[in-house]
Amino acid sequence: MSAFDVAAAVCLLTGAALALTAGVGLMRFGTTLDRMHAGTKPQVLGVLMVLLAMWLHRPSWVYAGPLLLVGAAQVVTVSVAAYMVARADHRGQSAGDDGSPDE
């Protein structure tokens, strides 16, 4: 077992633990903004740690390109999704009782 294998195992376990804490936070927190924070911050770091573990398992430039592409897409799409959730929550809070926006 090489040092890369040990580092890959540590990164994989850390990433899985972060994904678990994100799931627990989504179930435990009450407000939308708290849930949004729990669903984005540890989840993205967890996915990036798993991707790093995948690269450490097979350290080659052949694998690095697709893994970097997936990591970049994860960072971009999670931030856009969090923005859309916050926007929808804000619009829902400012709507009247009948669901129509206040004027």
C-alpha distances in whole Angstrom, upper triangle without the diagonal:
4,7,8,6,7,11,11,11,13,15,16,17,19,21,21,23,25,26,27,29,31,32,33,35,37,38,39,41,44,45,44,43,41,39,39,37,35,34,34,32,29,29,28,26,24,24,23,20,19,20,18,15,16,16,13,11,13,15,18,21,22,20,22,25,25,23,25,28,27,27,30,32,31,32,35,36,35,37,40,40,40,43,45,44,46,49,49,49,52,54,54,55,58,59,62,63,63,60,62,61,64,66
4,5,5,7,9,10,11,13,14,15,17,19,20,21,23,25,26,27,29,31,32,33,35,37,38,39,40,44,45,44,42,40,39,38,36,34,34,33,31,28,28,27,24,23,23,21,19,18,18,16,13,15,14,10,10,12,12,15,19,20,19,19,23,24,21,23,27,26,25,28,30,29,30,33,34,34,36,39,39,39,42,44,43,45,47,48,48,51,53,53,54,57,58,62,62,63,60,61,60,63,65
4,5,5,6,8,10,11,12,14,15,16,18,20,21,22,24,26,27,29,30,32,33,35,36,37,38,42,43,42,40,38,37,36,34,32,32,30,28,26,26,25,22,21,21,19,16,17,17,14,12,14,13,9,10,12,12,15,19,20,19,18,22,23,20,22,25,25,23,26,29,27,28,31,33,32,34,37,37,37,40,42,41,42,45,46,46,48,51,51,52,54,56,60,60,61,58,59,58,60,62
4,5,5,6,9,10,10,12,14,15,16,18,20,21,22,24,26,27,28,30,31,33,35,36,37,40,41,39,38,36,35,34,32,30,29,28,26,24,23,22,20,18,18,16,14,14,14,11,9,10,9,6,7,9,8,12,15,17,15,15,19,19,17,18,22,21,20,23,25,24,25,28,29,29,31,34,34,34,37,39,38,40,42,44,44,46,48,49,50,52,54,57,58,59,55,57,55,58,60
4,5,5,6,9,10,10,12,14,15,16,18,20,21,22,24,26,27,29,30,32,33,34,36,39,40,39,38,36,34,33,32,29,29,28,26,23,23,22,20,18,18,17,14,13,14,12,9,10,10,7,6,9,10,14,17,18,16,16,20,20,17,20,23,22,21,24,26,24,26,29,30,29,31,34,34,34,37,39,38,40,43,43,43,46,48,48,49,52,53,57,57,58,55,56,55,58,60
4,5,5,6,9,10,11,12,14,15,17,18,20,21,23,24,26,27,29,30,32,33,34,38,39,38,36,34,33,33,30,28,28,27,25,22,22,22,19,17,18,17,14,13,15,12,10,12,13,9,9,13,13,17,20,21,19,19,22,22,19,21,24,23,22,25,27,25,26,29,30,29,31,34,34,34,37,39,38,39,42,43,43,45,48,48,48,51,53,56,57,57,54,56,55,57,59
4,5,5,6,9,10,10,12,14,15,16,18,20,21,22,24,26,27,29,30,31,32,36,36,35,34,32,31,30,28,26,25,24,22,19,20,19,16,15,16,14,11,11,12,9,7,10,10,7,9,12,12,15,18,20,17,16,20,20,17,18,21,20,18,22,24,22,23,26,27,26,28,31,31,31,34,36,35,36,39,40,40,42,45,45,46,48,50,53,54,55,52,53,52,54,57
4,5,5,6,9,10,10,12,14,15,16,18,20,21,23,24,25,27,29,30,31,35,35,34,33,31,29,28,27,25,24,23,21,18,18,17,15,13,13,12,9,8,9,7,4,7,8,5,6,9,10,14,16,17,14,14,18,17,14,16,19,18,16,20,22,20,21,24,25,24,26,29,29,29,32,34,33,35,38,39,39,41,43,43,44,47,48,52,52,53,50,51,50,53,55
4,5,5,6,8,10,11,12,14,15,16,18,20,21,23,24,26,27,28,30,33,34,33,32,30,29,28,27,24,24,23,21,18,18,18,16,13,14,14,10,9,12,10,7,9,11,9,9,12,14,17,20,21,17,18,21,20,17,19,22,20,19,22,24,21,23,26,27,25,28,30,30,30,33,35,34,35,38,39,39,41,43,43,44,47,48,52,52,53,50,52,51,53,55
4,5,5,6,8,10,11,12,14,15,16,18,20,21,22,24,26,27,28,32,32,32,30,28,27,27,24,22,22,21,19,16,17,17,14,12,13,13,9,10,12,10,8,11,13,10,11,15,16,19,21,22,19,19,22,21,18,19,22,20,18,22,23,21,22,25,26,24,26,29,29,28,32,33,32,34,37,38,37,39,42,42,42,45,47,50,51,52,49,50,49,51,54
4,6,5,6,8,10,10,12,14,15,16,18,20,21,23,25,25,26,30,30,29,28,26,25,24,22,20,19,18,16,14,14,13,11,9,10,9,5,6,9,7,5,9,10,9,10,14,14,17,19,20,17,16,19,18,15,16,19,17,15,18,20,17,18,22,22,21,23,26,25,25,28,30,29,31,34,35,34,36,39,39,40,43,44,47,48,49,46,48,46,48,51
4,5,5,6,9,10,11,12,14,15,17,18,20,21,23,24,26,29,30,29,28,26,24,24,22,19,19,18,17,14,13,13,11,8,9,10,6,5,8,8,5,8,11,10,10,13,15,18,20,20,16,16,19,18,14,16,19,16,15,18,19,17,18,22,22,20,23,26,25,25,28,30,29,30,33,34,34,36,38,38,39,42,44,47,47,48,45,47,46,48,50
4,5,5,6,9,10,10,12,14,15,16,18,20,21,22,24,27,29,28,27,25,23,23,21,19,18,18,17,13,13,15,12,9,11,12,9,8,12,11,9,12,14,13,13,17,18,21,23,24,20,20,23,21,18,20,22,19,18,21,22,19,20,24,24,22,24,27,26,25,29,30,29,30,34,34,33,36,39,38,39,42,43,46,47,48,45,47,46,48,51
4,5,5,6,9,10,11,12,14,15,16,18,20,21,22,26,26,26,25,22,21,21,19,16,16,16,14,10,11,12,9,7,10,10,7,8,11,11,10,13,15,14,15,18,19,22,23,24,21,20,22,21,18,19,21,18,16,19,21,18,18,22,22,20,22,25,24,23,26,28,27,28,31,32,31,34,36,36,37,39,41,44,45,46,43,45,44,46,48
4,5,5,6,9,10,11,12,14,15,17,19,20,21,24,25,24,23,21,19,19,17,14,14,13,12,9,8,9,7,4,6,7,5,5,9,9,9,11,14,14,14,17,18,21,22,22,19,18,20,18,15,16,18,15,13,16,17,14,15,19,18,16,19,22,21,20,24,25,24,25,29,29,29,31,34,34,34,37,39,42,42,43,40,42,41,43,46
4,5,5,6,9,10,11,12,14,15,17,18,20,23,24,24,23,21,19,19,18,15,14,14,14,10,9,11,10,6,8,11,8,7,11,12,11,13,16,16,16,19,20,23,24,24,21,20,22,20,17,19,20,17,16,19,19,16,17,21,20,18,20,23,21,21,25,26,24,26,29,29,29,32,34,33,34,37,39,42,42,43,40,42,41,43,46
4,5,5,6,9,10,10,12,14,16,16,18,21,23,22,22,19,17,18,16,13,13,14,13,9,10,12,10,7,11,12,10,10,14,15,14,16,19,18,19,22,23,26,27,28,24,23,25,24,20,21,23,20,18,21,21,18,19,22,21,19,21,24,22,21,25,26,24,26,29,29,28,31,34,33,33,37,38,41,41,42,39,42,41,43,46
4,5,5,6,9,10,10,12,14,15,16,20,20,20,19,16,15,15,13,10,10,11,9,5,6,9,7,5,9,10,9,10,13,14,14,16,18,19,20,22,23,26,26,27,23,22,24,22,19,19,21,18,16,18,19,15,15,19,18,15,17,20,19,18,21,23,21,22,26,26,25,28,30,30,31,34,35,38,39,40,37,39,38,40,42
4,5,5,6,9,10,11,13,14,15,19,20,18,18,16,14,14,13,10,9,10,10,6,5,8,8,5,8,11,10,10,13,15,14,16,19,19,20,22,24,26,26,26,23,22,23,21,18,19,20,17,15,18,17,14,15,18,17,14,16,19,17,16,20,21,19,21,24,24,24,27,29,28,29,32,34,37,37,38,35,37,36,38,41
4,5,5,6,9,10,11,12,14,18,19,19,19,16,14,15,14,10,10,12,12,9,8,12,12,9,11,14,13,13,16,18,17,19,22,22,22,25,26,29,30,30,26,25,27,25,21,23,24,20,19,21,21,17,18,21,20,17,19,22,20,19,22,23,21,23,26,26,25,28,30,29,30,33,34,37,37,38,35,37,37,39,42
4,5,5,6,9,10,10,12,15,17,17,16,13,12,13,12,8,9,11,10,7,8,12,11,10,13,15,14,15,18,19,19,21,23,23,24,27,28,30,31,32,28,27,28,26,23,24,25,22,19,22,22,18,18,21,20,17,19,21,19,18,21,22,20,21,24,25,23,26,28,27,28,31,33,35,35,37,34,36,36,37,40
4,5,5,6,9,10,10,14,15,14,13,11,9,10,9,5,5,8,8,6,6,9,10,9,11,14,14,14,17,19,19,21,23,24,25,27,28,30,30,31,27,26,27,25,22,22,23,19,17,19,19,15,15,18,17,13,15,18,15,14,18,19,16,17,21,21,20,22,25,24,25,28,29,32,32,34,31,33,32,34,37
4,5,5,6,9,10,13,15,14,15,12,9,11,11,8,7,10,11,9,8,12,13,11,13,16,16,16,19,21,21,22,25,26,26,28,30,32,32,32,28,28,28,26,23,24,24,21,19,22,20,17,18,20,18,15,17,19,16,15,19,19,17,18,22,21,20,23,25,24,25,28,29,32,32,33,30,33,32,34,37
4,5,5,6,8,12,14,14,15,12,10,12,12,8,9,13,13,11,11,15,15,14,16,19,18,19,22,23,23,25,27,28,28,31,32,34,35,35,31,31,32,29,26,27,28,24,23,25,24,20,21,23,21,18,20,22,19,18,21,22,19,20,23,23,21,24,26,25,25,29,30,32,32,33,31,33,33,35,38
4,5,5,6,9,11,11,11,8,7,9,9,5,7,10,11,10,10,14,15,14,16,19,19,19,22,24,24,26,28,29,30,32,33,35,35,36,32,31,32,30,27,27,27,24,22,24,23,19,19,21,20,16,18,20,17,15,18,19,16,17,20,20,18,21,24,22,22,26,27,30,30,31,29,31,30,32,35
4,6,6,8,10,9,10,8,5,8,9,6,6,10,12,11,11,14,16,15,16,19,20,20,22,24,25,26,29,30,30,33,34,35,36,35,32,31,31,29,26,27,26,23,22,23,22,18,19,20,18,15,16,18,15,13,16,17,13,15,18,17,16,19,21,20,20,23,25,27,27,28,26,28,28,30,33
4,6,8,11,11,13,11,8,11,12,9,10,14,15,14,14,17,19,17,19,22,22,22,25,27,27,28,31,32,32,35,36,38,38,38,34,34,34,32,29,30,30,26,25,27,25,22,22,24,22,18,20,21,18,17,20,20,16,17,21,19,17,21,23,21,21,25,26,28,27,28,26,29,29,31,34
4,7,10,11,13,9,8,12,12,9,11,15,15,15,15,19,20,19,21,24,24,24,27,28,28,30,33,33,34,37,38,40,40,40,37,36,36,34,31,32,32,28,27,28,27,24,24,25,24,20,21,23,20,18,21,21,18,18,22,21,18,21,24,22,21,25,26,28,27,29,27,30,30,31,35
4,6,8,9,6,6,9,10,8,10,13,14,14,15,18,19,19,21,24,24,25,27,29,29,31,33,34,35,38,38,40,40,41,37,36,36,34,31,31,31,28,26,27,26,23,22,24,22,19,19,21,18,16,18,19,15,15,19,18,15,18,21,19,18,22,23,25,25,27,25,28,27,28,32
4,7,9,7,7,10,12,11,13,16,17,17,18,21,22,22,24,27,27,28,30,32,33,34,36,37,38,41,41,43,43,43,40,38,39,36,34,34,33,30,29,29,28,25,24,25,24,20,20,22,19,16,18,18,15,14,17,16,13,16,18,16,15,19,20,22,22,24,22,25,24,25,29
4,6,5,6,9,10,11,12,14,16,17,18,20,22,22,24,26,27,28,30,32,33,34,36,38,39,41,41,43,43,43,39,38,38,36,33,33,32,30,28,28,27,24,23,23,22,18,18,19,17,14,15,15,12,11,14,13,10,12,15,13,12,16,17,19,20,22,20,22,21,22,25
4,5,5,6,9,10,10,12,14,16,16,18,20,21,22,24,26,27,28,30,31,32,34,36,37,39,39,41,40,40,37,35,35,33,31,30,29,27,25,25,24,21,20,20,18,15,15,15,13,10,12,12,8,8,11,10,7,10,13,11,11,14,16,19,19,21,18,20,19,21,24
4,5,5,6,9,10,11,12,14,15,16,18,20,21,23,24,26,27,29,30,32,33,34,36,38,38,39,39,39,36,34,34,32,29,29,28,26,24,23,22,20,18,19,17,14,13,14,13,9,10,12,9,7,11,11,9,10,14,13,13,15,18,21,22,24,21,22,21,22,25
4,5,5,6,9,10,11,13,14,16,17,18,20,22,23,24,26,27,29,30,32,33,35,37,37,39,38,39,35,33,34,32,29,28,28,26,24,24,23,20,19,20,19,15,15,17,15,11,13,15,12,11,14,15,12,14,17,16,16,19,21,24,24,26,24,26,24,25,28
4,5,5,6,9,10,11,12,14,16,16,18,20,21,22,24,26,27,28,30,31,33,35,35,37,36,37,33,32,32,30,27,27,27,24,22,22,21,18,17,19,17,13,14,15,13,10,13,14,10,10,14,14,12,14,17,16,16,19,21,24,24,26,23,25,24,26,29
4,5,5,6,9,11,11,12,14,15,16,18,20,21,22,24,26,27,29,30,32,33,34,35,34,34,31,29,29,27,25,24,24,21,19,19,18,15,14,15,13,10,10,12,9,6,9,10,8,8,12,12,11,13,16,16,16,19,21,24,25,26,23,24,23,25,28
4,5,5,6,8,10,11,12,14,15,17,18,20,21,23,24,26,27,28,30,32,32,34,33,34,30,28,29,27,24,23,23,21,19,19,18,15,14,15,14,11,10,13,12,8,11,13,11,10,14,15,14,15,19,19,18,21,23,27,28,29,26,28,26,28,30
4,6,6,7,8,10,11,12,14,16,17,18,20,21,22,24,26,27,28,31,31,33,33,33,29,28,28,27,24,23,24,21,19,20,19,15,15,17,16,12,13,15,13,11,14,15,13,13,17,17,16,18,21,21,21,24,26,28,29,31,28,30,28,30,33
4,6,7,6,8,11,11,12,14,16,16,18,20,21,22,24,26,27,29,29,31,31,31,27,26,26,24,21,21,21,18,16,17,16,13,12,14,13,9,11,13,10,9,12,13,11,12,16,16,15,18,20,20,21,24,25,28,29,30,27,29,28,30,32
4,6,5,6,9,10,11,12,14,15,16,18,20,21,23,24,26,27,27,29,28,28,25,23,23,22,19,18,18,16,14,14,13,10,9,11,10,6,8,10,9,7,11,13,11,12,15,16,16,18,21,21,22,24,26,29,30,31,28,29,28,30,32
4,6,6,7,9,10,11,13,15,16,17,19,20,22,23,25,27,26,28,28,28,25,23,23,22,19,18,19,17,14,14,15,11,10,12,13,9,10,13,12,10,13,16,15,15,18,19,19,20,23,24,24,26,29,32,33,34,31,32,31,33,35
4,6,5,6,9,10,10,12,14,15,16,18,20,21,22,24,25,27,27,27,24,22,23,22,18,18,19,17,14,16,16,12,12,15,15,11,13,16,15,13,17,19,17,18,21,22,21,23,26,26,27,29,31,34,35,36,33,35,34,35,38
4,5,5,6,9,10,11,12,14,15,17,19,20,21,23,23,25,25,25,22,21,21,19,16,16,17,14,12,14,13,10,10,13,12,9,11,14,13,12,16,17,16,17,20,21,21,23,25,25,26,29,31,34,34,35,32,34,33,35,37
4,5,5,6,9,10,11,12,14,15,17,18,20,22,21,23,23,23,20,18,18,17,14,13,14,11,8,10,10,7,7,10,10,8,10,13,12,12,15,17,16,18,20,21,22,24,26,26,27,30,31,35,36,37,33,35,33,35,38
4,5,5,6,9,10,10,12,14,15,16,18,20,20,22,22,23,19,17,18,17,14,13,15,13,10,12,13,10,9,13,14,11,13,16,16,15,18,20,20,20,23,25,24,26,29,29,30,33,34,38,39,40,36,38,36,38,41
4,5,5,6,9,10,11,12,14,15,17,19,19,21,22,22,19,17,19,17,14,14,16,13,11,14,14,11,11,15,15,13,15,18,17,17,20,22,21,22,25,26,26,28,30,30,31,34,36,39,39,40,37,39,38,40,42
4,5,5,6,9,10,11,12,14,15,17,18,19,19,19,16,15,16,14,11,12,13,9,8,11,11,8,10,13,13,11,14,17,16,16,19,21,20,22,25,25,26,28,30,30,32,34,36,39,40,40,37,38,37,40,42
4,5,5,6,9,10,11,12,14,16,15,17,17,18,14,12,14,13,9,9,11,9,6,9,11,8,9,13,13,12,14,17,17,18,20,22,22,23,26,27,28,30,32,32,34,36,37,41,42,43,39,40,39,41,43
4,5,5,6,9,10,10,12,14,14,17,18,18,15,14,16,15,11,12,14,12,10,13,15,12,13,16,17,16,18,21,20,20,23,25,25,26,29,30,30,32,34,35,36,38,40,43,44,45,42,43,42,44,46
4,5,5,6,9,10,10,13,14,16,17,17,13,13,15,13,10,12,14,11,10,14,15,12,14,17,17,16,19,21,21,21,24,26,25,27,30,30,31,33,35,35,37,39,41,44,45,45,42,43,42,45,47
4,5,5,6,9,10,11,11,13,14,14,10,9,11,10,6,8,10,8,7,11,12,11,13,16,16,16,18,21,21,21,24,26,26,28,30,31,31,34,36,36,37,40,41,45,45,46,42,44,43,45,47
4,5,5,6,9,10,10,12,13,14,11,9,12,12,8,9,12,11,9,13,15,13,14,18,19,18,20,23,23,24,26,28,28,30,32,33,34,36,38,38,40,42,44,47,48,49,45,46,45,47,49
4,5,5,6,9,10,12,14,15,12,11,14,14,10,12,15,14,12,16,18,16,17,21,21,21,23,26,25,26,29,30,30,32,34,35,35,38,40,40,41,44,45,49,49,50,47,48,47,49,52
4,6,5,7,8,10,12,12,8,9,12,11,8,11,13,12,12,15,17,16,17,20,21,21,23,25,25,26,29,30,30,32,35,35,36,38,40,41,42,45,46,49,50,50,47,48,47,50,52
4,5,5,5,7,9,10,7,6,10,10,7,10,13,12,12,15,17,16,18,20,22,22,24,26,26,27,30,31,32,34,36,37,38,40,42,42,44,46,47,51,52,52,49,50,49,51,53
4,5,5,9,11,12,10,10,13,14,11,13,16,16,15,18,20,19,20,23,24,24,26,29,29,30,32,34,34,36,38,39,40,42,44,44,46,48,50,53,54,54,51,52,51,53,55
4,6,9,12,13,10,11,15,15,12,15,18,17,16,20,21,21,22,25,26,26,28,30,30,31,34,35,35,37,40,40,41,43,45,46,47,49,51,54,55,55,52,53,52,55,57
4,6,9,9,7,9,13,13,11,14,16,16,17,19,21,21,23,25,26,27,29,31,31,32,35,36,37,38,41,41,42,44,46,47,48,51,52,55,56,56,53,54,53,56,58
4,7,9,7,8,11,13,11,13,16,16,16,19,21,21,22,25,26,26,28,31,31,32,35,36,37,38,40,42,43,44,46,47,49,51,52,56,57,57,53,55,53,56,57
4,5,6,6,9,11,11,12,15,16,16,18,20,21,22,24,26,27,29,31,32,33,35,36,37,39,41,42,43,45,47,48,49,51,53,56,57,57,54,55,54,56,58
4,5,5,7,9,10,10,13,14,15,16,19,20,21,23,24,26,27,29,30,32,33,35,36,38,39,41,42,44,45,46,48,50,51,55,56,56,53,53,52,54,56
4,6,6,8,9,11,12,14,15,17,18,20,21,23,24,26,28,29,30,32,33,34,36,38,39,40,42,44,45,46,48,50,51,54,56,55,52,52,51,54,55
4,6,6,6,9,10,11,12,14,16,17,19,20,21,23,25,26,27,29,31,32,33,35,37,38,39,41,42,43,45,47,48,52,53,53,49,50,49,52,53
4,6,5,6,9,10,10,12,14,15,16,18,20,21,23,24,26,27,29,30,31,33,35,36,37,39,41,42,44,45,47,50,52,52,48,49,47,50,51
4,5,5,6,9,10,11,12,14,16,17,18,20,22,23,24,26,28,29,30,32,33,35,36,38,39,41,42,44,45,49,50,50,46,47,46,48,50
4,5,5,6,9,10,10,12,14,15,16,18,20,21,22,24,26,27,28,30,31,32,34,36,37,38,40,42,43,47,48,48,44,45,44,46,48
4,5,5,6,9,10,11,12,14,15,16,19,20,21,22,25,26,27,29,30,31,33,35,36,37,39,41,42,45,47,47,43,44,43,45,47
4,5,5,6,8,10,11,12,14,15,17,19,20,21,23,24,26,27,29,30,32,33,35,36,38,39,41,45,46,46,42,43,42,44,45
4,5,5,6,9,10,11,12,14,16,17,18,20,21,23,24,26,27,28,30,32,33,34,36,38,39,43,44,44,40,41,39,42,43
4,6,5,6,9,10,10,12,14,15,16,18,20,21,22,24,26,27,28,30,31,32,34,36,37,41,42,42,38,39,38,41,42
4,5,5,6,9,10,11,13,15,15,17,19,20,21,23,25,26,27,29,31,32,33,35,36,40,41,42,38,39,37,40,42
4,5,5,6,9,10,11,13,14,16,17,19,20,22,23,25,26,27,29,31,32,34,35,39,40,41,37,37,36,38,39
4,6,5,6,8,10,11,12,14,15,16,18,20,21,22,24,26,27,28,30,32,33,36,38,38,34,35,33,36,37
4,6,5,6,9,10,10,12,14,15,16,18,20,21,22,24,26,27,28,30,31,35,36,37,33,34,32,35,37
4,6,6,6,9,10,11,13,15,16,17,19,20,21,23,25,26,27,29,31,34,36,36,33,33,32,34,36
4,6,5,6,9,10,11,13,15,16,17,19,20,21,23,25,26,27,29,33,35,35,31,31,30,32,33
4,5,5,6,9,10,11,12,14,15,16,18,20,21,22,24,26,27,31,32,32,28,29,28,30,32
4,5,5,6,9,10,10,12,14,15,16,18,20,21,22,24,26,29,31,31,27,28,27,29,31
4,5,5,6,9,10,11,12,14,15,16,18,20,21,23,24,28,30,30,27,27,25,28,29
4,5,5,6,9,10,11,12,14,15,17,18,20,21,23,26,28,28,25,25,23,25,27
4,5,5,6,9,10,11,12,14,15,16,18,20,21,25,26,26,23,23,22,25,27
4,5,5,6,9,10,11,12,14,15,17,18,20,24,25,26,22,23,22,24,26
4,5,5,6,9,10,10,12,14,15,17,18,22,24,25,21,21,19,21,23
4,5,5,6,9,10,10,12,14,15,16,20,22,22,18,19,17,20,22
4,5,5,6,9,10,10,12,14,15,19,20,21,17,18,17,20,22
4,5,5,6,9,10,11,12,14,18,20,21,17,18,16,18,20
4,5,5,6,9,10,11,12,16,18,19,15,15,13,15,17
4,5,5,6,9,10,11,14,16,16,12,13,12,15,17
4,5,5,6,9,10,13,15,16,13,14,13,15,17
4,5,5,6,9,12,14,16,13,13,11,12,15
4,5,5,6,10,12,13,10,10,8,10,12
4,6,5,9,10,11,8,9,8,10,14
4,6,8,10,12,10,11,9,10,14
4,7,10,11,9,9,7,7,10
4,7,8,5,6,4,6,9
4,5,5,6,6,6,9
4,5,7,9,10,13
4,6,9,10,13
4,7,9,12
4,7,9
4,6
4
